[in-house]
Amino acid sequence: MALVLKNASVYTDNKFEIKDVTAPNGCEKLSLTQGGTIFDFSKVHIFPGFCDVHVHLREPGFSYKETIKSGSKASLKGGYTAVCSMPNLNPVPDNLENLKKQLDIIKNDAVINVYPYASITKGQLGDELSDMEQMSDYCIAFSDDGRGVQSDEMMEAAMRKAKSLNKMIVAHCEVNSLLKGGYIHDGEYAKKHNHKGICSESEWKQIERDLILAEKTGVKYHVCHISTKESVELIRKAKKRGIDVTCETAPHYLILTDSDLKEDGKFKMNPPLRSIEDKKALIEGIKDGTIDMIATDHAPHSEEEKSKGLEKSAFGITGIEIAFQLMYTHFVKTGIITLEKLIQLMSVNPKKRFNIPTGDDYCVWDLEKEFIVNPNEFVSMGKATPFEGEKLFGKHLFTVINGKLV
């Protein structure tokens, strides 16, 4: 007899309905039954699998930080059924031969659906377009994430080529000439503690340029990890003008500010934690739809790389295993957004924008369970998180992909 999950709260067509769900084979091994084949799921929610369009799986080239196997398992633990892997790898996926090296590992080792990006430029150096046409059928989109494309002419050429291929340009926006050696936000903490700051203009100025080019070329354009109030307003106005633009932000930019910084590498990421005004603008952006989705920018590093303080540590934190719980605890339980809105941000919107199939994929959660964030319990090889020790709500029970228990 099949295992029946009774009275579950199931997300369907942007609302929750109480339903009985027949669980796939294998769930009987999860200790879900209560004296038989029926389990009371009245306190449990079933969501479509989450989708993260911005993760660093580090393989090939940097498997001491993370592997496709460990990163996809960490994603699975977080309730994700699909992720898009960034191209700052070795070799850079700037031609089909290099891209297929990653695709072969994905085929052999990934436990969820992994969709790789190809780079915009060769070597991500910004000087020459990658073999975009050759790779188009094998990648989710084109990005030079980790680096902004500095040349206006190069970005316009990339947009025109992507438009002709019906692919999206996904941009890490950063003006190198404005960085000036900075590594945290150019705000009060930087001044007080004698750190070099990264100005907000280094982000929004390139977004401003790209929006002009996106309007000119008609390309589908997506902005990575926005962090400033100016970025929010530029994208809000661009959408009103009819530009085909979407954007993402990450949980840490919505929860923390530069006033939360400590002299610890686990607080260092790029873009950096910004001001309270920026945080407020980002929150308004997710509420009014300017910000389309939540991505984690999951960026694992070795313990050594993250142990050198704010100045010397590598940029990037680990986040995919606790992203939903962070957002649920800080934004749904506090009444800032609804649970339905959060599912749109973490599942519906990214899949729709990136044309990722939904399939028979879902994740099952007990939202009343609480826990303390302990990086030593992370599946990811990266352990650096600024949320260590925080109490969060939400226990992931299991995930189903293509109708099968994973």
N, C-alpha and C positions, 0 to 999 in steps of 0.2 A: 504494500500500500504506500502511496506517495506521501511525503511529508507535507502537511498543509500548515501554512503560516496564517493563523486566524487574526482578523481584525487589524491588519496592518494599515498604517497611514501611507498611502501610495501617491506619489506625485504624478498627476495626469493632466495634461493640457493646462498647465499653469495653476493648478489647484490640487489640494489633497483630498483623496477619497478613501473611505474605510473599505478595505477589500480583503478577501481571502486569497492568498497567493500559494500556488503549488510550487514548492521548492525543487530545484534540480537535484539529480542524483548526486549523492555525496554529502548532502547537508545533514543526513542522519548521523554523520560522524562528528558533527560540531557541538554535540551536547545541547541541542536546541529543543529536543522533545521533552515533554512532561508526562511520563508514564504511558507513552504511546506514540502515535504519529501526528498528533495535533499539538501545536505550540501556540500559546496566547501571545500574539504580537501587538497587543493593544497599546503598548508603550514604545513601539518601534516604528521608524520611518524608512521608507524605501524610495531612493532617489535614482534618477538616471545617472549612469557613471559619470564622474567628473572628467573634465578635459582641461589640461594645462598646455597652453600654446607656447610656453617659455620655460624649458628646462635644459640643464646642462648635464648630459650623461657621460661626458668626458672620454668616450671611447669611439674611435681609436685615438691613441696618442697620450692619454693622461689617465690610464687605468689605475694609477696609485691614488687618484682622487675619488673615482667612482667608475663603475662599469655599467654597461647596458643592463646586465643582469641585476646588479645591486640597485641601480637607480630605478629600474622598472618594478622591482619588488617593493622598494620604498614608496613608489607611486601607488601601487596596488594597496599597500597598507593605508594610504591616505584616502582611498575610495576612488582613485582615478582608473579609468579604463582606456584612456587615450592621452598621450603626451606628444608634444612636438619638440624634437631635440635640436639644439642650437649648433651652428657649424664651426665654432672656434675649436677646431680639432687638429690633429696631426696624422695624416695629411688633411688639409682643408678640403672639404668637398666642393671644389671649384671646377671639377670635370667629372665625367661619368665614372671613370675608373676609380677615382678617390671616393666618390659617393657610394659606389657599390661595395667598397670595403666595409662601410658602416652598415649598409643594408644586409650584408651577409651575417654580421654579428647580431643585428636585430632579429633576423630570421631564426637564428640558432638559440639566442639567449633571452630575448624579451618575453616577459610573462603577461604583458598587456600590449595594446596597440601603440606602436611607436612610429611617428611620422617625421622623417628628418628634413631639416632645411638644407638647401644648398646656398653657397655664398653668393653675394652680389658681385664681388670682384675677386680676381685671382689672388690667392693668398690672403684675402681680406686686407689687401694693402691699399686699395682705393685707386689704383693706377690703370687697371684694365678690366673690362668685364669678364666674368667667368663664362664658362661654356653653358650659358643659360638654356639655350634651345635643346642642347643635348641632354640636359638633366631634367627638363621640365616635367616629363611624365613620371619621374621617380622621386620628386621632392614635394613637400607640402607648400613651400613658398621660398622666396629668396630673402636672405638677411646676412648682414655682416655683423651680427650682434657681438658686442664687446668693443666695437669701433663704429664711429659715425663715418659715413661717406663724406669726405671733406669737399670734394669738387662738385660744384653745381652742375657742370656739364656732364660729369660721370653719373650723377644721380639721375639727371634727366634722361640720359641714354639708357640707364637701367630701367627706369620707369616705362619708357617707350617699348623696350624689348619685353618686359614683363607683361605689359598691356597686350602686345601682339600674341603672347603665349597664354593669355587669360590666367596669369598667375599674379599673386600678391607680392608687393614689396613690404617687408616687415623691418622697421627701422629702429636701430639704436641711435638716438639723436644726441650728439655731443660735438661741440665745436672745440677742436683741440687747442686752438690758439687762446681760448679763454680759460683753460684748465690751470695753467701756471703752477703746476706741481701740487695742486690741492688733492686732498684725500678724504675730507669730511665737508659737510655743508659750511659755506662761508657765513656763519651766524655767530650768535653770542658765545656758544661753547668754544668755537675755534678761536675767537678773540681772547677769551678768558684763559684758555689753556695753551695759547701760543701754537696753534696748529694752522697749517695752510688750508685754506678753504676752497671749495668748488662753488662757483657762483651759479645761481639759478639760470642766468642767461645762457650758460653753456649748453643747457638742455633746450630751453624754449626757442632760442634763436634758430636752431637747426630745424625744429618742428615748423617754425614759421616759414622757413625757406622751402621745406618739403611740401607743405600744404599748397604753396604757390605752384610748385612743379606738378603736384598731383592734380590740381585743378586744370593745369595746362595740358597734361597728357591723358587724363581720364583713367589713370591706373587705380586699381584697388590698393589702398594704402593703410597700413596698420602701424601704430606707434607703440614701441615697447615701454614698459615700466615707467610711466610718467610720474613725476614727483613734485611738480611745482604748480602753483596757482595760475601762473601765466600759461602753462601748457594746457591746463583744463579750459581756460577761457578761449585760447586759440582754437582748440578742437571743437568747442561748443559753437563758436561762430562759423567754423568751416562746415560743420554739419548743417547749419541753417542755410548756408550758401549752396548746399547740395553736393559738396565734395564727398567722394566715396572713401571716407575715413572712419576707422575704428581705433580704439586704444585699450590698453590694459594698465592696471596698477597692481601692486602686490600688498599682501596683508601688512607687512612691516611699515609701509608708508602711511597706511590708514590708522595704525595703532600707536606708533612711536614717533617722536620728533627728536631734533638734535639736543633738546634739553634732557633726553633720556640717555644720552651717550655716557659710556664709561671708557676708561683707558684699557680697552680690551678689543682684540681683533674680531670678536663675534658681533660687534656693532658696526663693522665696516662693510659697506656694499656700495655698488655704483649703479645708478645714482645714489647719493648718500641720503640718510635721514634728514629731512628738511625742517622747516619752522612750523609752529602751531598754525599759522595762517595758511601755509601750504596744505597741511593735514586737513584743516576745515574745508578748503576748496576741493580736495580730493573726495572727501565724504559727500559733499554736495554733488559732486560729479557722478558718484555711483547712485545717488538717490534720484537725480533727474535724467539719468541715461546717457550723459555725456561720456562717461567711462563705461565701456561695454562689457568688460570681463575682468575677473580676478585671475592673474597668473602668479606663479610663485617666484620666478627667476631662481629656481633651485640651483644653487651653485656650490657644490661641495669642493672642499680643499682638504689637504692633509692637515693633521694636527699641528705639525711644524709650521706650515704656511700661515696658520691662523693664530699663532702664539706670539706674534711679534708686535703687539700693540696696534694702535690706530694708524700710526705712520707707516710701519713696515709690513704689516700683514697683507695678505692677498685680499682683493675685493671679492665679496660674495659670501652668502650664508646658505644654510640648509633649511628647507621649509616645507617640502611637499607632504610630509607625513602628518603635519599638524595644521595645514592651511585651513581646512574646513572648520576644525574646532576653534581656531583663532577667530575666524569670521563669525561663526555661530555664537561664541561666547561674548564677543565684544560688540556685535552689531544686531544679532537677532534677539538674544536674551535681553538686551538693553532697549529693544524697541526702535532702533534706528532704521532698520530695514526689516522686511518680512522674510520668513523662511523661503517663500516662493521666489522672492527677489534674489536671494542668495543662490538658489538653484539655477536661476537664469544666468547669473554672473559666472558661475563655476561649471556649468554644463551646457545649458541650452544655447546661450549666445556664442561661446567659442566654437561649438560644433557647427552652428549655422554659418558663421562667418568664414570658417576655414573649410567648410564643406566636408566635415568628418562624419561618417556614417554613425547613426545611433545604435543600430542593431538591437539585439535582445540583451542589453547591458544594463545592469543596475547594481547599486551598492546599498547595503542594509545597515542601519545605524540605531543604536540606543542613545538618544540625546540626553537622558537623565544621568548617565554615568559620568563621573568626574575623575580627573587624574592630574598628576603633577608632571610637567614636561621634564623628562630626563633624557638627555641626548645619548646616554649610554644604551638606551633601549631603542634607538633609531636603527632601522634596517640599512639606511644609507651609510656609506663609508664616511661621509662628512658629518661632523658632530657639532659644528659651530652654529649656535642659534642665540639671539638676544632674549629669547623667551624661556630660557632655562629656569626651572623652579616655579613657573607660573601655573596656576590652577585653571584648567580648561574643562569644558563639557563636551561629551560626545565620544562614544566608543563604536568603532567600526567592527561590525560582526562578520560580514563576509561580502564577497563581490561575485557577480555572475557576468560572464562575457560570452556573447554568442550562445546564450542559453545554458552555459556550462559553469559549474562552480570552479573558481580559480583559487 
